[in-house]
Amino acid sequence: MHIKVDEDLPYAVLKVLESYGYDASTVYKQGMGGWKDPDLWSAIQSQQCFLITGDKGFGDIRKYPPGSHHGVLVLRPPSPNTVNFVRLLDRVLRTVRLEDLQGCISIATARGLRVRKP
């Protein structure tokens, strides 16, 4: 499973994923920085990637119905800064395997993880 880290997240998120043994890359490093959401989504899905983003738009189950894609994890810390994104992702990775979230829309907040399954 390959994970794409959206451009709205700090580079440290990629490092956290790698420390947990995940194969991950950033949207920006792959030349997709600045792409419109529909174009980015299409590219990520054609590459069969799981998306980690801070963009709450990707959490819309009407637009991205669970089971119609390879999975999305939206990180929503109380304050969007590097430390909070890293802490939130680390908390998620200590409790679930991203493989178990494939095909799902998952929203991580300080209150916990909501998972919408297919």
C-alpha positions as CSV (number, residue, x, y, z in Angstrom):
1,M,0.0,0.0,0.0
2,H,1.4,3.3,-1.0
3,I,0.4,6.5,0.8
4,K,0.3,10.0,-0.7
5,V,0.7,12.9,1.7
6,D,-1.2,16.0,0.5
7,E,0.6,19.3,0.1
8,D,-1.3,20.9,3.0
9,L,0.5,18.7,5.5
10,P,4.0,19.3,6.8
11,Y,6.9,17.2,5.6
12,A,7.2,15.7,9.2
13,V,4.0,13.7,8.5
14,L,5.9,11.8,5.8
15,K,8.7,11.1,8.3
16,V,6.2,9.7,10.9
17,L,4.7,7.4,8.3
18,E,8.2,6.1,7.3
19,S,9.1,5.6,11.0
20,Y,6.1,3.2,11.1
21,G,7.4,1.4,8.0
22,Y,4.9,2.8,5.5
23,D,5.8,3.4,1.9
24,A,4.8,7.1,1.4
25,S,5.5,10.1,-0.8
26,T,4.4,13.6,-0.9
27,V,2.1,15.1,-3.5
28,Y,4.5,18.0,-3.8
29,K,7.7,15.9,-4.4
30,Q,5.9,14.1,-7.2
31,G,5.1,17.2,-9.1
32,M,1.4,17.4,-8.2
33,G,1.7,20.5,-5.9
34,G,-1.0,23.1,-6.7
35,W,-3.2,20.6,-8.6
36,K,-7.0,21.1,-8.3
37,D,-8.6,18.5,-6.1
38,P,-10.4,16.6,-8.9
39,D,-7.2,16.2,-10.9
40,L,-5.2,15.2,-7.8
41,W,-7.9,12.7,-6.8
42,S,-7.9,11.1,-10.2
43,A,-4.1,10.8,-10.2
44,I,-4.0,9.3,-6.7
45,Q,-6.7,6.8,-7.5
46,S,-5.1,5.8,-10.8
47,Q,-1.9,5.0,-8.8
48,Q,-4.0,3.1,-6.2
49,C,-2.8,5.2,-3.3
50,F,-4.2,5.9,0.1
51,L,-4.4,9.7,0.8
52,I,-3.6,11.5,4.0
53,T,-4.6,15.1,4.0
54,G,-5.7,18.0,6.1
55,D,-8.3,19.1,3.5
56,K,-11.7,18.4,5.0
57,G,-13.2,18.4,1.5
58,F,-11.8,14.9,1.0
59,G,-13.8,13.7,4.0
60,D,-17.1,14.3,2.1
61,I,-18.7,10.9,1.8
62,R,-21.2,12.1,-0.8
63,K,-18.3,13.2,-3.1
64,Y,-15.9,10.3,-2.2
65,P,-18.2,7.4,-1.1
66,P,-16.4,4.8,1.0
67,G,-15.6,1.7,-1.1
68,S,-15.1,3.8,-4.3
69,H,-11.5,4.6,-3.6
70,H,-8.3,3.4,-1.9
71,G,-8.9,5.3,1.4
72,V,-8.6,8.7,2.9
73,L,-7.4,9.9,6.3
74,V,-8.2,13.5,7.1
75,L,-6.1,14.9,10.0
76,R,-8.0,17.7,11.9
77,P,-5.9,18.8,14.9
78,P,-7.3,21.6,17.1
79,S,-4.6,23.9,15.8
80,P,-3.1,23.1,12.3
81,N,0.7,23.2,13.0
82,T,3.5,20.7,12.5
83,V,3.6,19.5,16.1
84,N,-0.2,18.9,16.2
85,F,-0.3,17.1,12.9
86,V,2.5,14.8,14.0
87,R,1.0,14.1,17.4
88,L,-2.4,13.3,15.8
89,L,-1.0,11.0,13.2
90,D,1.2,9.2,15.7
91,R,-1.9,8.7,17.9
92,V,-3.8,7.2,15.0
93,L,-0.9,4.9,14.0
94,R,-0.6,3.6,17.5
95,T,-4.2,2.5,17.5
96,V,-4.9,1.3,13.9
97,R,-3.1,0.0,10.9
98,L,-3.7,2.1,7.8
99,E,-4.3,-1.1,5.8
100,D,-7.5,-1.5,7.9
101,L,-8.7,1.9,6.7
102,Q,-8.4,1.1,3.0
103,G,-11.6,2.0,1.1
104,C,-12.7,4.1,4.1
105,I,-13.1,7.8,4.8
106,S,-11.4,8.4,8.2
107,I,-11.4,11.6,10.1
108,A,-8.9,12.0,13.0
109,T,-9.5,14.7,15.6
110,A,-8.4,15.3,19.2
111,R,-11.6,13.4,20.2
112,G,-10.8,10.3,18.3
113,L,-11.0,8.6,14.9
114,R,-14.3,8.4,13.0
115,V,-14.3,5.8,10.2
116,R,-16.9,5.5,7.5
117,K,-16.7,2.0,6.0
118,P,-17.9,0.8,2.6
